[in-house]
Amino acid sequence: MKKRIYLFSLLLCFSCQDGMYAPGNEEGTLSGASGSTGEAPKTLLTPPLRLDFGDFPRAIPVPEVSGELAAIYHADAEGDFIAEYTQSDMADTLDGYVTDNRSFFTEVLRPAVEPYLDSLRSLQKYRAVNALTLFIHESFQEFYGLSYYRWGGDITDRDQPQPPGYTRSTRRYGMDCSGFAASPYETAVLLGILDSTEYESAFSCFGFKYICQTDPEISDGGGRNGSTNHFRLEVSDMEKVGETVTTIPAGTTPTDAQMEMMQAGDLVIKHGHAGILVEINEALYFLESGGGTLSEGGLYTPYRAKEALADFAASRTTSIRRCLPEKELTSGIRHY
């Protein structure tokens, strides 16, 4: 289903750390920083510009697209239509389609992750979020196509009904840019990896709800016509929480010093759009749902971060934001 990029770069070894081990006979053991084939873990001397998911081992295997599952979870499934939807803070009503991504998470994704939960919970938080981000992105591509973008879609189905006319807004499954960027955080809270009352979960609807309820200066206002939206994070909400790691001025390429400041799980945000950074073979890559960076050349594959960020920031100033603890390189201590 996905295009494959063949690698010609020289391979070097890297260390398996933070509780991610090469697979053995024991079920539910995470494998390598991005997985392992049983051989010595390897990293690339010069990380390739693009990586296909088939070109590196993954920590969490994606679910098989069986005929039974494909009959339910497929790109053409239409969402339920709700007529005259309203809220207490809305003066009007909405007619539109809603997503059912939560059932995909509950019935398909969660059972695939559960054998690895103990290992995930033992990791530094950025590594757990990294594994979940890669897993979610690849799983959605396998079931719904390389571009699984759906206007107004998020993994917990909090968004208001969306009318037809927007990109794939009638579809039952799929996520928009902020929905995908928040999805590993929301999944991590649902799986008990992140605490919804701690700042580490600020990029999830659960953490955002807690912040809104405890910080009078931050409120949920991402719904239609200025209404609330069940604490569903829009891009504008993501700009309210977390901390700025660095800023990339419009039309510039991030410096090496800026790249050194970044880590997996950091959100990449500009006006109206968001993506997320992941780590593969100890190198940073970029992922997004929608937008023109990941889809350049029709590839939709993980894109080396420095070049991807230059493309992402070509016309708009971009900020790198973080809510997770900084990664600890020399010990198992977690810095909060």
C-alpha positions as CSV (number, residue, x, y, z in Angstrom):
1,M,0.0,0.0,0.0
2,K,2.8,2.4,0.8
3,K,5.7,3.3,-1.5
4,R,9.0,1.9,-0.4
5,I,12.2,3.8,-0.4
6,Y,15.4,1.7,-0.6
7,L,18.3,2.8,1.5
8,F,21.9,2.9,0.4
9,S,23.4,4.7,3.4
10,L,26.1,3.0,5.6
11,L,24.7,1.5,8.8
12,L,26.2,2.0,12.3
13,C,25.2,0.4,15.6
14,F,23.3,2.3,18.3
15,S,22.4,1.4,21.8
16,C,19.1,0.0,23.0
17,Q,18.1,2.1,26.0
18,D,15.4,3.0,28.4
19,G,13.8,-0.4,28.6
20,M,13.3,-1.1,24.9
21,Y,14.9,-4.4,24.1
22,A,15.4,-6.7,21.1
23,P,12.6,-9.2,20.7
24,G,13.0,-12.6,22.3
25,N,10.6,-15.3,23.3
26,E,8.8,-13.1,25.8
27,E,5.6,-11.6,24.4
28,G,5.0,-7.9,25.0
29,T,8.6,-6.7,25.0
30,L,9.3,-3.6,23.1
31,S,12.0,-3.8,20.5
32,G,14.8,-1.2,20.0
33,A,14.5,2.6,19.8
34,S,12.2,2.0,16.8
35,G,12.1,-1.8,17.0
36,S,14.6,-4.6,16.3
37,T,15.1,-7.4,13.9
38,G,17.1,-9.5,16.4
39,E,20.4,-8.3,15.0
40,A,22.5,-5.5,16.6
41,P,20.5,-2.3,16.5
42,K,21.6,0.0,13.7
43,T,21.6,3.7,12.9
44,L,22.4,5.4,9.7
45,L,25.6,7.4,9.2
46,T,23.6,9.9,7.2
47,P,19.9,9.5,8.0
48,P,17.9,9.3,4.7
49,L,15.7,12.2,3.7
50,R,12.7,9.8,3.7
51,L,12.0,6.5,5.4
52,D,9.2,4.1,4.6
53,F,7.7,2.2,7.5
54,G,9.0,-1.0,6.0
55,D,12.6,0.3,6.2
56,F,12.9,0.3,9.9
57,P,11.7,-2.0,12.7
58,R,8.8,-0.7,14.8
59,A,8.3,-0.9,18.5
60,I,4.6,-1.8,18.2
61,P,3.5,-3.9,15.3
62,V,0.5,-2.5,13.5
63,P,-2.7,-4.6,13.4
64,E,-3.3,-6.7,10.3
65,V,-5.9,-5.4,8.0
66,S,-8.0,-8.5,7.9
67,G,-11.1,-8.9,5.7
68,E,-13.3,-8.7,8.7
69,L,-11.8,-5.5,10.0
70,A,-11.5,-3.9,6.5
71,A,-15.3,-4.4,6.0
72,I,-15.8,-2.0,9.0
73,Y,-12.8,0.2,9.1
74,H,-12.2,1.6,5.6
75,A,-11.7,5.0,4.0
76,D,-15.1,5.2,2.4
77,A,-17.2,4.5,5.6
78,E,-19.6,7.4,6.1
79,G,-20.0,9.0,9.5
80,D,-23.3,9.3,11.3
81,F,-25.3,12.4,10.4
82,I,-26.6,14.6,13.2
83,A,-29.2,17.2,12.5
84,E,-29.7,20.4,14.5
85,Y,-26.8,19.8,16.9
86,T,-26.5,22.5,19.5
87,Q,-24.8,23.4,22.8
88,S,-25.7,25.6,25.7
89,D,-23.2,28.2,24.5
90,M,-24.3,28.2,20.9
91,A,-27.0,30.5,19.6
92,D,-27.5,28.4,16.4
93,T,-27.5,24.7,15.5
94,L,-25.2,22.6,13.3
95,D,-26.0,19.8,10.8
96,G,-23.1,17.5,10.1
97,Y,-21.2,14.2,10.2
98,V,-19.3,12.9,13.2
99,T,-16.3,10.5,13.4
100,D,-16.1,7.2,15.1
101,N,-12.3,7.0,15.6
102,R,-12.8,6.0,19.2
103,S,-14.2,2.6,18.2
104,F,-11.2,2.1,15.9
105,F,-9.0,2.8,18.9
106,T,-11.0,0.6,21.3
107,E,-11.5,-2.4,19.0
108,V,-8.3,-2.4,16.9
109,L,-5.5,-0.2,18.2
110,R,-5.8,-0.7,21.9
111,P,-5.7,-4.5,21.7
112,A,-2.5,-4.3,19.6
113,V,-0.8,-2.0,22.1
114,E,-1.9,-3.8,25.3
115,P,0.8,-6.6,25.2
116,Y,3.5,-3.8,25.3
117,L,1.9,-1.6,28.0
118,D,4.3,-2.6,30.8
119,S,7.3,-1.8,28.6
120,L,5.8,1.5,27.4
121,R,5.1,2.6,31.0
122,S,8.7,1.9,32.0
123,L,10.1,4.3,29.3
124,Q,11.0,7.9,29.5
125,K,7.8,9.7,28.4
126,Y,9.2,11.0,25.1
127,R,10.1,7.5,24.0
128,A,6.6,6.1,24.9
129,V,4.9,9.0,23.0
130,N,7.3,8.4,20.1
131,A,6.4,4.7,19.8
132,L,2.6,5.6,20.0
133,T,3.0,8.3,17.3
134,L,4.6,6.0,14.8
135,F,2.2,3.2,15.6
136,I,-0.9,5.4,15.2
137,H,0.3,7.0,12.0
138,E,1.2,3.7,10.3
139,S,-2.0,2.1,11.5
140,F,-4.2,4.8,10.1
141,Q,-2.3,4.7,6.8
142,E,-2.8,0.9,6.6
143,F,-6.5,1.1,7.1
144,Y,-7.5,4.4,5.5
145,G,-4.8,5.2,3.0
146,L,-1.6,7.3,2.8
147,S,-3.7,10.4,3.3
148,Y,-6.1,9.7,6.1
149,Y,-6.9,13.4,6.6
150,R,-10.5,14.1,7.7
151,W,-11.6,17.7,8.4
152,G,-12.5,17.8,12.1
153,G,-11.4,14.3,13.0
154,D,-9.7,13.4,16.4
155,I,-9.1,10.0,18.0
156,T,-11.6,10.7,20.9
157,D,-14.4,12.0,18.7
158,R,-14.8,15.2,20.6
159,D,-15.1,17.5,17.6
160,Q,-18.5,19.0,16.7
161,P,-20.4,17.7,13.6
162,Q,-18.8,18.8,10.4
163,P,-20.9,19.8,7.3
164,P,-20.1,18.4,3.9
165,G,-18.0,20.6,1.7
166,Y,-14.8,20.3,3.7
167,T,-12.0,17.8,2.9
168,R,-13.5,14.3,3.6
169,S,-15.7,15.8,6.3
170,T,-18.4,13.2,5.8
171,R,-16.0,10.3,6.5
172,R,-16.4,8.1,9.6
173,Y,-12.7,7.6,10.2
174,G,-9.6,9.9,9.9
175,M,-8.0,12.8,11.7
176,D,-7.1,16.4,10.8
177,C,-3.7,18.0,11.6
178,S,-4.4,18.8,15.3
179,G,-6.3,15.6,15.8
180,F,-3.3,13.6,14.8
181,A,-0.8,15.7,16.6
182,A,-2.8,15.2,19.8
183,S,-3.6,11.5,19.3
184,P,-0.4,10.0,20.8
185,Y,-0.9,12.1,23.9
186,E,-4.6,11.2,24.2
187,T,-3.8,7.5,23.7
188,A,-1.0,7.7,26.3
189,V,-3.5,9.1,28.8
190,L,-6.1,6.5,28.0
191,L,-3.5,3.8,28.4
192,G,-2.2,5.1,31.8
193,I,1.2,6.2,30.4
194,L,0.6,10.0,31.0
195,D,-1.2,11.6,33.9
196,S,-4.1,13.8,32.9
197,T,-3.5,16.1,35.9
198,E,0.2,16.7,35.0
199,Y,1.6,19.1,32.4
200,E,3.0,16.1,30.5
201,S,-0.5,15.6,29.0
202,A,-1.2,19.2,28.1
203,F,-1.4,18.3,24.4
204,S,-4.3,15.9,25.1
205,C,-8.0,16.8,25.5
206,F,-7.8,15.4,29.0
207,G,-4.8,17.4,30.1
208,F,-6.2,20.5,28.3
209,K,-9.4,20.1,30.2
210,Y,-7.5,20.0,33.5
211,I,-5.6,23.1,32.6
212,C,-8.7,25.0,31.6
213,Q,-10.4,24.1,34.9
214,T,-7.4,25.1,37.0
215,D,-6.0,28.1,35.0
216,P,-8.4,31.0,34.7
217,E,-6.4,32.5,31.8
218,I,-6.8,29.5,29.6
219,S,-10.2,28.4,28.2
220,D,-11.7,26.0,25.6
221,G,-12.9,28.1,22.7
222,G,-12.2,26.0,19.6
223,G,-15.7,25.2,18.5
224,R,-17.8,26.6,15.7
225,N,-18.6,30.3,15.9
226,G,-16.6,30.7,19.1
227,S,-18.3,28.0,21.1
228,T,-16.5,25.5,23.4
229,N,-15.6,22.1,21.8
230,H,-15.4,19.5,24.6
231,F,-11.7,20.5,25.2
232,R,-10.8,19.1,21.7
233,L,-7.4,20.7,20.9
234,E,-7.4,22.9,17.9
235,V,-4.1,24.4,16.6
236,S,-4.9,27.6,18.4
237,D,-5.3,25.7,21.7
238,M,-2.0,24.0,21.3
239,E,-0.4,27.4,21.1
240,K,-1.8,28.2,24.6
241,V,-0.2,25.3,26.4
242,G,3.2,23.7,26.6
243,E,6.5,25.6,26.3
244,T,8.3,27.1,23.3
245,V,11.5,25.1,22.6
246,T,12.5,27.3,19.7
247,T,11.0,29.4,16.8
248,I,11.8,29.1,13.1
249,P,11.2,32.4,11.3
250,A,9.3,32.1,8.1
251,G,11.4,31.3,5.1
252,T,14.3,29.9,7.0
253,T,15.9,26.6,7.8
254,P,16.4,25.6,11.5
255,T,20.0,25.7,12.6
256,D,21.9,22.8,13.9
257,A,21.8,24.3,17.3
258,Q,18.0,24.5,17.1
259,M,17.8,20.9,16.0
260,E,19.8,19.9,19.0
261,M,17.1,21.4,21.2
262,M,14.3,19.3,19.8
263,Q,13.1,15.8,20.7
264,A,10.5,13.3,19.8
265,G,7.0,14.3,20.8
266,D,7.6,18.0,20.2
267,L,4.7,19.7,18.3
268,V,5.4,21.7,15.2
269,I,3.0,24.6,15.0
270,K,2.2,27.4,12.6
271,H,-1.0,29.4,12.1
272,G,-3.7,26.9,11.1
273,H,-1.5,23.8,11.0
274,A,0.4,21.4,13.2
275,G,2.7,18.3,13.0
276,I,4.8,16.3,15.3
277,L,8.4,15.1,15.6
278,V,9.4,11.5,15.9
279,E,12.7,9.7,16.4
280,I,13.7,6.8,14.1
281,N,17.2,5.2,14.5
282,E,18.2,8.1,16.8
283,A,17.4,10.8,14.1
284,L,14.4,13.2,14.1
285,Y,11.7,12.9,11.5
286,F,8.5,14.8,10.9
287,L,4.9,13.5,10.6
288,E,1.6,15.3,9.9
289,S,-2.0,14.6,8.7
290,G,-2.9,17.0,5.9
291,G,-0.6,19.8,4.8
292,G,1.9,19.8,2.0
293,T,5.1,18.8,3.7
294,L,4.7,15.1,4.3
295,S,2.9,14.6,1.0
296,E,5.6,16.2,-1.1
297,G,6.2,14.0,-4.1
298,G,3.2,11.9,-3.1
299,L,5.3,10.0,-0.5
300,Y,3.5,10.5,2.9
301,T,6.5,8.9,4.5
302,P,8.5,10.1,7.6
303,Y,10.5,13.2,6.4
304,R,13.9,14.1,7.9
305,A,13.1,16.9,10.4
306,K,15.5,19.6,9.4
307,E,14.4,19.6,5.8
308,A,10.8,19.1,6.7
309,L,10.8,22.0,9.1
310,A,12.3,24.3,6.4
311,D,9.5,23.3,4.1
312,F,6.9,23.6,6.9
313,A,8.1,27.1,7.8
314,A,8.5,28.3,4.2
315,S,5.8,30.9,4.4
316,R,4.9,31.1,8.1
317,T,6.8,31.4,11.3
318,T,6.8,28.0,13.1
319,S,7.2,27.2,16.8
320,I,8.4,24.0,18.3
321,R,6.4,23.3,21.5
322,R,6.8,20.7,24.3
323,C,4.9,19.5,27.3
324,L,6.9,16.3,28.0
325,P,9.9,16.2,30.4
326,E,13.2,16.7,28.6
327,K,14.8,13.4,27.7
328,E,17.4,12.1,30.0
329,L,20.5,10.9,28.2
330,T,22.8,9.6,31.0
331,S,20.5,7.9,33.5
332,G,17.0,6.7,34.1
333,I,16.1,9.9,36.0
334,R,13.1,11.7,34.5
335,H,13.2,15.5,34.6
336,Y,9.9,17.3,35.2
